[in-house]
Amino acid sequence: MALDWMAWTWETAGFFAFLGLALVVLTLLAAYRPENPRRGILGFPTTRGDRFFVSLLGTAYIFIIFMRTGGETLWYPFAAAILFAVAMFRLA
C-alpha cells in the first residue's frame, strides 16, 4: 500500500480525526457565528482559529519538552496541554 511507510495506530488515526473534526467545527462556527478578533494576554488580536493554532503549537512544545526531560507517562503533559489550551481560549 502507499501508506505502509507510516505507523498508523488507532492513536495516530484518532489525533488526525480530532484535527479534522476541529477544523470542520471551527469552519462552521466562523460561517454561522462570526466573531470579532479580541486582544488578550498575547498582546495582539486573535480569532478562534488563531487561538486553536497557538494551542496546538504550545501542546507540541509541552510534549517535546516533557519527553526530552525523560518523562515516563504522558498523562502529565496531557493535563498541562489541556490547561494550556483552556487558558488560550479563555485569556487570549
TIGU-784594 format. One record per residue (C-alpha): residue number from 1; residue in one letter; chain; x, y, z negated. Coordinates in nm, 3 decimals, m for minus. Each point is the difference from the previous one (the first is absolute). Example, Ala and Ser with C-alpha at 12.3 -4.5 7.8 and 13.67 -1.06 7.14 Angstrom:
<pt><resi>1</resi><resn>a</resn><chain>A</chain><east>1.230</east><north>m0.450</north><up>m0.780</up></pt>
<pt><resi>2</resi><resn>s</resn><chain>A</chain><east>0.137</east><north>0.344</north><up>0.066</up></pt>
% end
This chain:
<pt><resi>1</resi><resn>m</resn><chain>A</chain><east>0.000</east><north>0.000</north><up>0.000</up></pt>
<pt><resi>2</resi><resn>a</resn><chain>A</chain><east>0.101</east><north>0.361</north><up>0.044</up></pt>
<pt><resi>3</resi><resn>l</resn><chain>A</chain><east>m0.030</east><north>0.075</north><up>m0.373</up></pt>
<pt><resi>4</resi><resn>d</resn><chain>A</chain><east>0.207</east><north>m0.292</north><up>m0.132</up></pt>
<pt><resi>5</resi><resn>w</resn><chain>A</chain><east>0.288</east><north>0.234</north><up>m0.082</up></pt>
<pt><resi>6</resi><resn>m</resn><chain>A</chain><east>m0.192</east><north>0.158</north><up>m0.289</up></pt>
<pt><resi>7</resi><resn>a</resn><chain>A</chain><east>m0.078</east><north>m0.175</north><up>m0.325</up></pt>
<pt><resi>8</resi><resn>w</resn><chain>A</chain><east>m0.377</east><north>0.050</north><up>m0.004</up></pt>
<pt><resi>9</resi><resn>t</resn><chain>A</chain><east>m0.128</east><north>m0.090</north><up>m0.344</up></pt>
<pt><resi>10</resi><resn>w</resn><chain>A</chain><east>m0.341</east><north>0.077</north><up>m0.143</up></pt>
<pt><resi>11</resi><resn>e</resn><chain>A</chain><east>0.157</east><north>0.285</north><up>m0.199</up></pt>
<pt><resi>12</resi><resn>t</resn><chain>A</chain><east>0.143</east><north>0.157</north><up>0.317</up></pt>
<pt><resi>13</resi><resn>a</resn><chain>A</chain><east>m0.328</east><north>m0.040</north><up>0.183</up></pt>
<pt><resi>14</resi><resn>g</resn><chain>A</chain><east>m0.186</east><north>0.147</north><up>m0.299</up></pt>
<pt><resi>15</resi><resn>f</resn><chain>A</chain><east>0.229</east><north>0.303</north><up>m0.007</up></pt>
<pt><resi>16</resi><resn>f</resn><chain>A</chain><east>m0.051</east><north>0.074</north><up>0.369</up></pt>
<pt><resi>17</resi><resn>a</resn><chain>A</chain><east>m0.374</east><north>m0.062</north><up>m0.033</up></pt>
<pt><resi>18</resi><resn>f</resn><chain>A</chain><east>m0.007</east><north>0.251</north><up>m0.287</up></pt>
<pt><resi>19</resi><resn>l</resn><chain>A</chain><east>0.186</east><north>0.257</north><up>0.208</up></pt>
<pt><resi>20</resi><resn>g</resn><chain>A</chain><east>m0.236</east><north>m0.048</north><up>0.293</up></pt>
<pt><resi>21</resi><resn>l</resn><chain>A</chain><east>m0.308</east><north>0.023</north><up>m0.222</up></pt>
<pt><resi>22</resi><resn>a</resn><chain>A</chain><east>0.137</east><north>0.311</north><up>m0.174</up></pt>
<pt><resi>23</resi><resn>l</resn><chain>A</chain><east>0.062</east><north>0.169</north><up>0.335</up></pt>
<pt><resi>24</resi><resn>v</resn><chain>A</chain><east>m0.353</east><north>m0.082</north><up>0.114</up></pt>
<pt><resi>25</resi><resn>v</resn><chain>A</chain><east>m0.146</east><north>0.136</north><up>m0.325</up></pt>
<pt><resi>26</resi><resn>l</resn><chain>A</chain><east>0.212</east><north>0.318</north><up>0.021</up></pt>
<pt><resi>27</resi><resn>t</resn><chain>A</chain><east>m0.107</east><north>0.050</north><up>0.362</up></pt>
<pt><resi>28</resi><resn>l</resn><chain>A</chain><east>m0.367</east><north>m0.041</north><up>m0.086</up></pt>
<pt><resi>29</resi><resn>l</resn><chain>A</chain><east>0.034</east><north>0.237</north><up>m0.296</up></pt>
<pt><resi>30</resi><resn>a</resn><chain>A</chain><east>0.166</east><north>0.259</north><up>0.221</up></pt>
<pt><resi>31</resi><resn>a</resn><chain>A</chain><east>m0.280</east><north>m0.030</north><up>0.255</up></pt>
<pt><resi>32</resi><resn>y</resn><chain>A</chain><east>m0.296</east><north>0.004</north><up>m0.238</up></pt>
<pt><resi>33</resi><resn>r</resn><chain>A</chain><east>0.135</east><north>0.198</north><up>m0.296</up></pt>
<pt><resi>34</resi><resn>p</resn><chain>A</chain><east>0.270</east><north>0.238</north><up>0.121</up></pt>
<pt><resi>35</resi><resn>e</resn><chain>A</chain><east>0.202</east><north>0.173</north><up>m0.267</up></pt>
<pt><resi>36</resi><resn>n</resn><chain>A</chain><east>0.204</east><north>0.314</north><up>m0.029</up></pt>
<pt><resi>37</resi><resn>p</resn><chain>A</chain><east>0.366</east><north>m0.053</north><up>m0.086</up></pt>
<pt><resi>38</resi><resn>r</resn><chain>A</chain><east>0.072</east><north>0.071</north><up>m0.365</up></pt>
<pt><resi>39</resi><resn>r</resn><chain>A</chain><east>0.317</east><north>0.108</north><up>m0.174</up></pt>
<pt><resi>40</resi><resn>g</resn><chain>A</chain><east>0.110</east><north>m0.215</north><up>m0.292</up></pt>
<pt><resi>41</resi><resn>i</resn><chain>A</chain><east>0.319</east><north>m0.096</north><up>m0.181</up></pt>
<pt><resi>42</resi><resn>l</resn><chain>A</chain><east>0.182</east><north>m0.064</north><up>0.328</up></pt>
<pt><resi>43</resi><resn>g</resn><chain>A</chain><east>m0.007</east><north>0.374</north><up>0.074</up></pt>
<pt><resi>44</resi><resn>f</resn><chain>A</chain><east>m0.147</east><north>m0.019</north><up>0.349</up></pt>
<pt><resi>45</resi><resn>p</resn><chain>A</chain><east>m0.353</east><north>m0.060</north><up>0.130</up></pt>
<pt><resi>46</resi><resn>t</resn><chain>A</chain><east>m0.085</east><north>m0.369</north><up>0.041</up></pt>
<pt><resi>47</resi><resn>t</resn><chain>A</chain><east>m0.291</east><north>m0.201</north><up>0.136</up></pt>
<pt><resi>48</resi><resn>r</resn><chain>A</chain><east>m0.109</east><north>m0.353</north><up>m0.090</up></pt>
<pt><resi>49</resi><resn>g</resn><chain>A</chain><east>0.223</east><north>m0.144</north><up>0.270</up></pt>
<pt><resi>50</resi><resn>d</resn><chain>A</chain><east>0.302</east><north>0.194</north><up>m0.124</up></pt>
<pt><resi>51</resi><resn>r</resn><chain>A</chain><east>m0.056</east><north>m0.119</north><up>m0.356</up></pt>
<pt><resi>52</resi><resn>f</resn><chain>A</chain><east>m0.043</east><north>m0.359</north><up>0.123</up></pt>
<pt><resi>53</resi><resn>f</resn><chain>A</chain><east>0.326</east><north>0.019</north><up>0.195</up></pt>
<pt><resi>54</resi><resn>v</resn><chain>A</chain><east>0.189</east><north>0.146</north><up>m0.298</up></pt>
<pt><resi>55</resi><resn>s</resn><chain>A</chain><east>m0.148</east><north>m0.275</north><up>m0.218</up></pt>
<pt><resi>56</resi><resn>l</resn><chain>A</chain><east>0.126</east><north>m0.267</north><up>0.240</up></pt>
<pt><resi>57</resi><resn>l</resn><chain>A</chain><east>0.348</east><north>0.154</north><up>0.009</up></pt>
<pt><resi>58</resi><resn>g</resn><chain>A</chain><east>0.012</east><north>0.030</north><up>m0.378</up></pt>
<pt><resi>59</resi><resn>t</resn><chain>A</chain><east>m0.116</east><north>m0.359</north><up>m0.040</up></pt>
<pt><resi>60</resi><resn>a</resn><chain>A</chain><east>0.275</east><north>m0.122</north><up>0.230</up></pt>
<pt><resi>61</resi><resn>y</resn><chain>A</chain><east>0.262</east><north>0.192</north><up>m0.198</up></pt>
<pt><resi>62</resi><resn>i</resn><chain>A</chain><east>m0.137</east><north>m0.130</north><up>m0.333</up></pt>
<pt><resi>63</resi><resn>f</resn><chain>A</chain><east>0.027</east><north>m0.361</north><up>0.119</up></pt>
<pt><resi>64</resi><resn>i</resn><chain>A</chain><east>0.342</east><north>0.047</north><up>0.160</up></pt>
<pt><resi>65</resi><resn>i</resn><chain>A</chain><east>0.145</east><north>0.159</north><up>m0.314</up></pt>
<pt><resi>66</resi><resn>f</resn><chain>A</chain><east>m0.151</east><north>m0.269</north><up>m0.221</up></pt>
<pt><resi>67</resi><resn>m</resn><chain>A</chain><east>0.132</east><north>m0.285</north><up>0.214</up></pt>
<pt><resi>68</resi><resn>r</resn><chain>A</chain><east>0.340</east><north>0.167</north><up>0.028</up></pt>
<pt><resi>69</resi><resn>t</resn><chain>A</chain><east>0.030</east><north>0.018</north><up>m0.378</up></pt>
<pt><resi>70</resi><resn>g</resn><chain>A</chain><east>m0.062</east><north>m0.374</north><up>m0.028</up></pt>
<pt><resi>71</resi><resn>g</resn><chain>A</chain><east>m0.366</east><north>m0.014</north><up>m0.092</up></pt>
<pt><resi>72</resi><resn>e</resn><chain>A</chain><east>m0.148</east><north>m0.347</north><up>m0.024</up></pt>
<pt><resi>73</resi><resn>t</resn><chain>A</chain><east>m0.376</east><north>0.040</north><up>0.010</up></pt>
<pt><resi>74</resi><resn>l</resn><chain>A</chain><east>m0.164</east><north>0.251</north><up>0.232</up></pt>
<pt><resi>75</resi><resn>w</resn><chain>A</chain><east>m0.298</east><north>0.076</north><up>m0.225</up></pt>
<pt><resi>76</resi><resn>y</resn><chain>A</chain><east>0.180</east><north>0.294</north><up>m0.166</up></pt>
<pt><resi>77</resi><resn>p</resn><chain>A</chain><east>0.077</east><north>0.188</north><up>0.322</up></pt>
<pt><resi>78</resi><resn>f</resn><chain>A</chain><east>m0.350</east><north>m0.089</north><up>0.124</up></pt>
<pt><resi>79</resi><resn>a</resn><chain>A</chain><east>m0.150</east><north>0.172</north><up>m0.305</up></pt>
<pt><resi>80</resi><resn>a</resn><chain>A</chain><east>0.235</east><north>0.296</north><up>0.046</up></pt>
<pt><resi>81</resi><resn>a</resn><chain>A</chain><east>m0.093</east><north>0.025</north><up>0.369</up></pt>
<pt><resi>82</resi><resn>i</resn><chain>A</chain><east>m0.373</east><north>m0.001</north><up>m0.083</up></pt>
<pt><resi>83</resi><resn>l</resn><chain>A</chain><east>0.053</east><north>0.276</north><up>m0.257</up></pt>
<pt><resi>84</resi><resn>f</resn><chain>A</chain><east>0.208</east><north>0.196</north><up>0.251</up></pt>
<pt><resi>85</resi><resn>a</resn><chain>A</chain><east>m0.271</east><north>m0.030</north><up>0.267</up></pt>
<pt><resi>86</resi><resn>v</resn><chain>A</chain><east>m0.271</east><north>0.106</north><up>m0.244</up></pt>
<pt><resi>87</resi><resn>a</resn><chain>A</chain><east>0.214</east><north>0.301</north><up>m0.101</up></pt>
<pt><resi>88</resi><resn>m</resn><chain>A</chain><east>0.055</east><north>0.094</north><up>0.366</up></pt>
<pt><resi>89</resi><resn>f</resn><chain>A</chain><east>m0.371</east><north>m0.006</north><up>0.078</up></pt>
<pt><resi>90</resi><resn>r</resn><chain>A</chain><east>m0.103</east><north>0.181</north><up>m0.319</up></pt>
<pt><resi>91</resi><resn>l</resn><chain>A</chain><east>0.278</east><north>0.258</north><up>m0.037</up></pt>
<pt><resi>92</resi><resn>a</resn><chain>A</chain><east>0.141</east><north>0.056</north><up>0.348</up></pt>
% end
